[in-house]
Amino acid sequence: CNQCSGFLLKKGISYGNVKKENLSELLKSGPYYNLATTVVGDIYHNSDSCRSCQYWKYCTGGCRAIALAWEHDFLGPDKSKCYFFQYGYLQKIIEGFGKCDENWKCINDLGELI
């Protein structure tokens, strides 16, 4: 989504040019490949704030696009997620849904009940 908006290009990040390079090569190696194959562990090991955060298992670093926009670091923390968890918004949502008549469950990405 950021590449389409031109954000990454403005930051000097390019994934290559299919008019000059073979598309299959661009997809197999280089900046796009590195971006697309980023794993959560890379974010965890890159960010002191993520490593020390009690909410890591729920957000796993957040959105990469937001991290890049706010921190200028693709492997940095998504500060919007930090704000969400550290200021109690998860608990507020759980409490709000708890007032509903419907049966519901709040689970994390691993399917664990929160």
C-alpha positions as CSV (number, residue, x, y, z in Angstrom):
1,C,0.0,0.0,0.0
2,N,2.8,2.4,0.8
3,Q,4.6,1.8,-2.5
4,C,1.4,2.6,-4.4
5,S,1.1,6.0,-2.6
6,G,4.7,6.8,-3.4
7,F,5.7,7.0,0.3
8,L,8.6,4.6,0.0
9,L,9.9,6.1,-3.2
10,K,10.0,9.5,-1.5
11,K,12.1,7.9,1.2
12,G,14.5,6.6,-1.4
13,I,13.3,3.0,-1.3
14,S,12.7,1.4,-4.6
15,Y,12.0,-2.2,-5.4
16,G,13.4,-2.0,-8.9
17,N,12.2,-1.3,-12.3
18,V,10.6,-4.0,-14.4
19,K,11.5,-2.1,-17.6
20,K,15.2,-2.6,-16.6
21,E,15.2,-5.8,-14.6
22,N,13.5,-9.2,-14.9
23,L,10.4,-9.3,-12.7
24,S,11.2,-12.8,-11.5
25,E,14.6,-11.6,-10.3
26,L,13.0,-8.6,-8.5
27,L,10.7,-10.9,-6.7
28,K,13.4,-13.5,-5.7
29,S,15.9,-11.1,-4.2
30,G,16.6,-7.5,-3.3
31,P,14.6,-4.9,-1.4
32,Y,11.1,-6.3,-2.2
33,Y,12.1,-9.8,-1.3
34,N,13.6,-8.6,2.0
35,L,10.4,-6.7,2.8
36,A,8.0,-9.4,1.8
37,T,9.8,-12.1,3.8
38,T,10.2,-10.1,7.0
39,V,9.3,-12.3,10.0
40,V,8.0,-11.2,13.4
41,G,11.3,-12.2,15.0
42,D,13.1,-9.6,13.0
43,I,10.9,-6.9,14.4
44,Y,11.3,-8.3,17.9
45,H,15.1,-8.4,17.7
46,N,15.3,-4.9,16.2
47,S,13.2,-3.1,18.7
48,D,14.1,-2.6,22.4
49,S,10.6,-1.3,23.1
50,C,9.0,-4.3,21.5
51,R,11.3,-6.7,23.4
52,S,10.4,-5.2,26.7
53,C,6.7,-4.8,26.1
54,Q,4.2,-6.9,28.0
55,Y,1.8,-6.7,25.1
56,W,4.2,-8.1,22.4
57,K,2.3,-11.4,22.1
58,Y,-0.8,-9.4,21.2
59,C,0.5,-6.9,18.6
60,T,3.8,-8.4,17.5
61,G,5.1,-5.0,16.6
62,G,2.0,-3.8,14.8
63,C,1.7,-2.5,11.2
64,R,5.0,-2.2,9.2
65,A,3.6,0.7,7.1
66,I,2.9,2.7,10.3
67,A,6.3,1.9,11.7
68,L,8.0,3.1,8.6
69,A,5.9,6.3,8.4
70,W,6.3,7.2,12.1
71,E,9.7,5.7,13.0
72,H,11.3,5.7,9.5
73,D,12.2,2.1,10.3
74,F,10.4,-0.8,8.7
75,L,11.5,-3.0,11.7
76,G,10.5,-0.4,14.3
77,P,7.5,-0.4,16.6
78,D,4.0,0.7,15.4
79,K,3.5,3.5,18.0
80,S,-0.3,3.4,17.4
81,K,-0.4,-0.1,18.8
82,C,1.8,0.9,21.7
83,Y,-0.7,3.7,22.5
84,F,-3.6,1.3,22.1
85,F,-2.3,-1.3,24.6
86,Q,-0.4,0.9,27.0
87,Y,-3.4,3.2,27.6
88,G,-5.9,0.4,28.3
89,Y,-7.9,0.4,25.1
90,L,-7.9,-3.4,24.8
91,Q,-9.5,-3.6,28.3
92,K,-12.0,-0.9,27.4
93,I,-13.1,-2.9,24.3
94,I,-13.3,-6.1,26.3
95,E,-15.4,-4.3,29.0
96,G,-17.7,-2.8,26.3
97,F,-18.3,-6.1,24.6
98,G,-18.9,-7.7,27.9
99,K,-22.0,-5.6,28.2
100,C,-23.5,-7.1,25.0
101,D,-26.2,-9.7,25.0
102,E,-24.4,-11.8,22.4
103,N,-21.8,-14.4,23.2
104,W,-18.4,-13.3,22.1
105,K,-14.7,-14.0,22.6
106,C,-11.7,-11.7,22.4
107,I,-8.8,-13.7,21.0
108,N,-5.3,-12.8,19.8
109,D,-3.7,-13.8,16.5
110,L,-2.8,-17.2,17.9
111,G,-6.4,-17.9,18.8
112,E,-5.8,-17.6,22.5
113,L,-8.5,-16.1,24.7
114,I,-7.5,-12.7,26.0
